[in-house]
């Protein structure tokens, strides 16, 4: 019952975000300002496990290397490799 309640609350919050701007629905990343720590935690909790892993990898990369170009971030590198592989695959 508690799990259902949390899921309903999460879905409701996600719907509110989707209704803010229709263009946000298909966006890869959306920046939402939080007014306090609790609100920030709620916003972060809306992310999928995959998105949370991407955030963690970006944070650890920046902590390790400091200022970096977006193209050097691990998730961007992975996306670029996947695009390249797809292009090679489509040529055959």
Backbone as a ProteinNet text record, in pm:
[ID]
protein_1_A
[PRIMARY]
XXXXXXXXXXXXXXXXXXXXXXXXXXXXXXXXXXXXXXXXXXXXXXXXXXXXXXXXXXXXXXXXXXXXXXXXXXXXXXXXXXXXXXXXXXXX
[TERTIARY]
82	0	87.1	193.3	284.3	353.9	392	459.4	366.6	239.6	142.6	127.3	121.7	105.9	224.9	346	465.8	464.9	422.4	416.9	315.6	201	98.3	150.5	218.3	274.8	380.4	465.7	570.3	508.1	407	339.5	272.5	214.2	147.5	248.9	363.9	468	522.3	540.3	589.4	489.7	362.7	258.4	260.3	282.6	290.7	406.5	518.8	635	605.7	544	510.6	413.6	324.4	225.8	284	403.3	465.5	491.2	540	572.6	573.8	491.5	486	620.4	708	838.4	927.9	900.8	983.2	965.4	852.8	820.6	923.5	973.7	1068.4	1212.6	1236.6	1371.6	1461.5	1590.2	1685.7	1714.2	1730.1	1758.3	1670.3	1623.7	1543.1	1598.2	1621.4	1670.9	1553.6	1529.6	1420.5	1480.4	1451.4	1502.3	1424.4	1496.4	1434.8	1449.6	1349.5	1353.2	1423.5	1436.1	1502.3	1554.2	1622.3	1684.3	1579.1	1468.8	1363.7	1306.1	1282.8	1229.5	1330.8	1458.4	1563.6	1564.9	1550.6	1547.5	1426.3	1312.3	1192.1	1214	1275.7	1301.9	1396.1	1501.5	1597.7	1531.1	1437.6	1371	1284.4	1251.6	1170.9	1251	1382.9	1468.3	1462.2	1479.1	1486.7	1622.1	1636.1	1766.7	1877.4	1844.2	1942.8	1986.9	1892.6	1925.2	2009.2	1977.4	2055.8	2199.7	2217.6	2352.9	2428.7	2359	2422	2466.4	2379.2	2413.6	2535.3	2537.3	2649.5	2779	2772.2	2893.9	2943.7	2852.5	2892.8	2957.8	2895.3	2947.8	3086.2	3102.3	3232.9	3339.7	3301.1	3396.2	3443.3	3349.3	3384.2	3467.2	3434	3513.4	3655.6	3669.4	3801	3885.7	3824.9	3900.2	3879.1	3786.6	3758.5	3679.2	3703.7	3631.1	3656.7	3550.2	3562.5	3463.3	3493.6	3401.5	3289	3171.3	3057.9	3089	3159.6	3190.4	3280.3	3343.4	3431	3359.2	3233.4	3158.5	3132.1	3136.6	3122.5	2993.4	2881.2	2755.3	2751.4	2811.6	2817.1	2908.4	3021.8	3113.4	3041.6	2964.9	2890.3	2788.7	2715.7	2617.9	2685.7	2800.1	2873	2921.3	2971.6	3014.4	2896.1	2782.3	2663.1	2617.9	2624.1	2587.2	2681.9	2810.6	2909.7	2885.6	2862.5	2834.7	2709.7	2608	2484.1	2508.7	2589.3	2620.8	2698.5	2793.1	2871.1	2779.7	2689.9	2596	2503.8	2460	2368.6	2436.3	2567.3	2640.3	2645.7	2642.9	2656.9	2534.1
-119.2	0	126.5	124	238.6	255.1	142.7	147.2	206.9	167.3	221.9	372.4	415.3	557.6	636.6	584	651.6	658.1	548.2	545	647	655.4	751.6	894.3	922.1	1055.6	1088.4	990.5	1011.9	1037.6	958.8	977.7	1115.1	1157	1287.1	1399.7	1390.6	1492.2	1492.9	1373.7	1364	1427.8	1406.4	1465.2	1617.7	1669.3	1814.4	1872.2	1804	1850.7	1844.5	1735.1	1721.8	1830.9	1872.1	1974.2	2115.7	2133.5	2265.9	2317.6	2229.8	2267.3	2139.1	2128.8	2005	1965	2061.5	2031.1	1954.7	1965.1	1897.6	1746.6	1701.5	1559.1	1472.5	1515.8	1435.8	1484.8	1574.2	1627.9	1525.3	1528.4	1439.2	1485.7	1614.7	1670.8	1792.8	1808.3	1923.4	1976.5	2106.4	2168.2	2231.3	2188.9	2242.2	2296.6	2421.2	2483.6	2432.8	2410.7	2370.7	2485.6	2501.4	2608.2	2567	2435.3	2386.8	2245.3	2189.9	2058.3	1949.5	1957.2	1855.3	1854.2	1971.4	1981.7	1927.6	1954.7	1903.4	1751.1	1692.7	1546.5	1488.1	1557.9	1512	1515.5	1621.6	1635.1	1524.5	1500.5	1396.2	1259.1	1237.2	1106.7	1077	1178.4	1157.1	1093.8	1093.8	1037.3	885.4	829.2	683.6	636.8	508	456.5	485.9	476.6	507.1	653.2	742.8	885.3	914.5	847.5	866	820.7	709.9	662.3	761.5	820.8	921.5	1042.6	1085.7	1199.4	1167.1	1049	1009.2	1004.2	951.8	942.9	1081.9	1173.9	1311.4	1378.2	1361.5	1423.4	1369.2	1238.2	1179.6	1221.9	1233.9	1278.7	1421.4	1509.4	1649.1	1659.6	1579.4	1581.5	1532.4	1435.3	1378.4	1470.1	1526.1	1602.7	1753.7	1797.9	1941.4	1988	2109.9	2165.9	2080.6	2050.4	1962.9	2003.6	1966.3	1990.2	1887.6	1927.8	1835.3	1709.5	1724.7	1610	1508.1	1546	1454.6	1379	1411.1	1341.6	1197.3	1104	961.4	926.7	984.2	950.9	1005.9	1121.2	1179.3	1094.5	1051	963.2	834.5	777.1	654.5	678.1	789.4	822	838.4	905.2	925.1	792.4	703.4	570.8	493.1	501	431.2	485.6	617.1	677.2	632.2	629.1	585	439.4	354.6	213.5	197.1	277.7	270.8	313.7	418.1	464.2	358.1	293.8	187	70.8	37.9	-72.3	-42.1	83.1	122.1	125.5	140.8	143.9	7	-96.5	-232.9	-279
0	0	0	79.2	83.4	-50.8	-111.7	-241.9	-346.9	-343.4	-438.9	-419.9	-293.9	-264.8	-318.8	-298.5	-349	-501.2	-563.9	-710	-761.9	-697	-737.7	-722.6	-610.3	-588.3	-693.7	-724.3	-824.6	-961.7	-997.9	-1126.7	-1133.9	-1022.5	-1018.2	-1038.7	-971.4	-987.2	-1129.5	-1185.4	-1322.9	-1419.1	-1395.5	-1479.8	-1469.4	-1348.1	-1329.8	-1410	-1408.8	-1485.2	-1634.4	-1679.4	-1821.4	-1866.1	-1775.9	-1810.5	-1809.4	-1750	-1745.5	-1886.8	-1971.8	-2109	-2191.4	-2293.3	-2372.8	-2432.7	-2457.1	-2516	-2418.6	-2290	-2189.6	-2192.6	-2241.1	-2234.9	-2306.6	-2420	-2497.7	-2484.1	-2389.9	-2371.8	-2304.5	-2340	-2275.1	-2133.2	-2116	-1984.9	-1962.6	-1838.9	-1801.7	-1670	-1662.5	-1540.1	-1468	-1344.6	-1263.7	-1135	-1105	-982.7	-861.8	-753.2	-627	-528	-442.8	-343.4	-214.8	-193.3	-72.2	-97.2	1.7	-12.7	-33.4	39.8	25.6	-115.1	-168.3	-304.5	-405	-382	-470.7	-468.7	-350.8	-339.9	-412.1	-403.1	-473.7	-624.6	-672.2	-815.9	-862	-786.3	-822.1	-822.3	-730.2	-721.9	-843.6	-922.8	-1043.2	-1156.4	-1143.2	-1247.5	-1248.4	-1365.6	-1379.1	-1327.6	-1298.6	-1255.2	-1357	-1484.6	-1589.1	-1581.7	-1562.1	-1551.9	-1428.4	-1318.6	-1196.4	-1217.8	-1289.3	-1318.7	-1406.7	-1502.8	-1588.8	-1506.2	-1414.6	-1329.1	-1243.3	-1184.2	-1098.8	-1179	-1300.5	-1381.6	-1420.3	-1450.6	-1482.9	-1361.9	-1246.7	-1124.6	-1092.2	-1099.6	-1066.6	-1167.9	-1295.1	-1397.8	-1369	-1338.5	-1311.7	-1183.6	-1082.8	-959.6	-984.8	-1072.7	-1100.9	-1188.9	-1294.2	-1392.7	-1384	-1302.2	-1292.9	-1413.3	-1456.1	-1569.6	-1692.8	-1764.6	-1881	-1988.5	-2109.8	-2221.2	-2214.9	-2260	-2259.1	-2339.6	-2448.8	-2535.2	-2466.3	-2355	-2282.3	-2170.2	-2145.4	-2040.5	-2082.9	-1988.4	-2022.5	-2096.9	-2055.7	-2122.9	-2264.8	-2286.7	-2421.3	-2509.1	-2453.2	-2526.4	-2568.3	-2476.7	-2506.5	-2617.8	-2609.6	-2714.1	-2850.2	-2851.1	-2977	-3035	-2948.4	-2995.4	-3052	-2984.6	-3033.1	-3168.2	-3185	-3313	-3423.5	-3392.8	-3490.5	-3529.5	-3430.7	-3458.7	-3544.3	-3516.4	-3593.5	-3738	-3757.4	-3892.9	-3969.5	-3903.1	-3967.3	-4003.6	-3914	-3935.9	-4054.9	-4066.8	-4174.7	-4311.2	-4314.4	-4441.6	-4507.2	-4427.3	-4481	-4552.4
[MASK]
++++++++++++++++++++++++++++++++++++++++++++++++++++++++++++++++++++++++++++++++++++++++++++

